[in-house]
Amino acid sequence: MQVTPRLDNGSSEAITLQQPFKFFGRTHNQTFVNNNGHLTFTEPLSDYIPLLNSERDIVAPLWTHLDNRRGGTISYREDTSTAVLELVTAAIDQYFPNITFAATSAFVATWDSVPYQSGGGVATFQVVFVSNVHRSFILINYGDIGETEQMWLAGYNTLDSVHSFTVPVTSAPELSSSSNINVNGRRSFHVDGSPNLPTNFLASGDGEIINPPAEDGSSDVIFLQQPFKYFGRTYNQIFVNNNGYLTFTEPLSAYTPFLDSARDIIAPLWTRLDNRRGGSISYRKDTSTAVLAQVTAAVKECFPNIPFAATSAFVATWDSVPYYNGGEVVTFQVVLAYNVHRSFILIYYGDVELCQILPLHSVTICFPSQQLQTFCSKL
């Protein structure tokens, strides 16, 4: 646990986040805990007069003039312990039951009995950034909040003020007795800005890796835990390319779709995408019992006459990634489900505006790689 310095209108130093935090389409790798009751991402902020429309991403559990020189502590930590992750995951599951979620990080900032700058009284409150590679939530816990005649405000805002919220109470002490989730003194918000992944998608899991934001970029070479058979060829590696496809022998920057490209390729949605503008492109190798059972069941549902039990799964997810031109975003997922004898591809489509004409919602497509061409001809 770190403590911010005892300074009037002070702040922590830049805090590098182990797990980047998605905040309404922007991804932040650092944060600042500012003494006056707010957190910022790009720079510290000394302001004590609350103004949410401040042209910055900001989370303000209680923005007012606080003075930790006179007492109390302002502390912070990033926690990835099993106990804390289970605790915050259970909370998010309770408050957002329709969102599949498992936390991989919790950043905790606590103002403990910090006095107001004038007029007496202290305030105790806490902010928790709860996140994994796809989803971000905020939990705010309020303890004893003293009355004050100072200006104050509670809420959050984005750089462009498209997403802004002010807690609707008339006095600071009411923060301790009100809620938006039926738990007095607690508020929670879903803040990554992405639509909920459809329930048929595989949720994010351990070892999820995010592609770097880059125009026409790609993952590094990914070595598969088990070789993948693809139409008689066997591959030990794969690349997840930002523009909506997977290749095996090398990365590919092309954004103009052309399947006859003299290479093996899997293209769930080959178009020009731009993860610099938001969303995430992630992947993982998964041999967990739960995931193998899930993908085995999906394959058996599609192909009941083919004996199959998956021993490996490779999952690549494009979550709310914008098109290069235009405001629409796409969400889809590719799963390679395979064992030593059989290989299958599962493709899940969420909110996808194809060429801004044909919307697809929560569609699952699956086929064995041996029958890919036959399946495509039926489309």
C-alpha positions, 0 to 999 in steps of 0.5 A: 500500500502506498500513501499520497504525500501530505500536501495541499491540493497534492497528488500521487505520482504516476501509478503504472497499472499492471492491468490497463483500465478501459474507460469508455473506449479509451485504455489507460495504463496509469492513474493518479490519485489526487488528494481532493477526491478524484482520480485522473489518468493522463496527469495529476490534477490539483483543482479543488473546485469541482467541474466534471466538464474538465476535458479529461477522463476523471472519476470523482467519488467526492471532489471537494477541498480536502486537506490530508495535512490535518489528518487522515490518510489517502492510500492506494494499491493494485491488488491481484490476490485471489481473495480480493479478486474473488470478492470484487468478482462476486460483487460485480456478478451480483450487480451486473448479473447479465455480464459474464465477468471474472476480475484479474485486477483491482486498483483500490484508492482509499480516503480514510478520515480526511478532513475538509479544508475548512469548516470541520468534518472528515470524509471516508470513502473508497474507489475500486477499479475492477477490470480484466482484459475486456471489462472495467467496472468502478465500485465506490464505497462511502463510509462516514461523510461529514456535512460541509459548506464547501463546494463538492460533487460526486460522479465521473466524466470523459474527455469528450463529456459523451459519458458523464454522470453526477450522483443525484444527492443534495448533501454530501452525507447522503452519499453514505445512505444512497445507492444505485445498486440497493446497497446503502453507501455503495455505487457501481458503474460499468465503464469500459464502454463496450456492449456486453459480450453475448452469452454464447461467447467464451468469457475472457480467461487466464493468460489473455494477451492484448494486441498493441494498438497499431494501424494494420498491426498484428500479434507477435508469433504465438506458439500453440500448445498443441499443433493445429491441423488445417486442410492437411497442413499442421501448424505450431504457430499462429498470428492474430492480425488486427484487421480481422483474420488469423494467419499461420506463417507470418503476420499480414497487414493487408486490410483489403480482403482477398482470400486467394492470397496464396496463404492459409488464412481464417477471416471471421471479418476481414476489413480495415479495423482500428484498435487505436480508436478503442476496443480490444483485440485479445487472444489466449491458449486455453486448456482449462477443463471448463473451456474444453468442455464448453467448446466440445459441447459446441462442436458436438451440437453442430456435428453430432455424428463426429466423435470429438473431445477437445484437448486444446482451444485457441481463442481470439476476440475482437471486442468493440473494435471500430472500423477505420472509417466511420463510428460503428464497432464490431464484436466477434470471436474465433475459437480453434477447438481441436485435438490430435486428430480433429480440428474445428473452428467456432466463430461467434458474432456479436454486434457487427455492422457488416459494411454498415448494411447487414447487422448480425446479433449473437450468431454462432457459426461452426465448422470442421476445418476439413469442410470449410469450403463446403460450408462457405459455399452454403452461405 
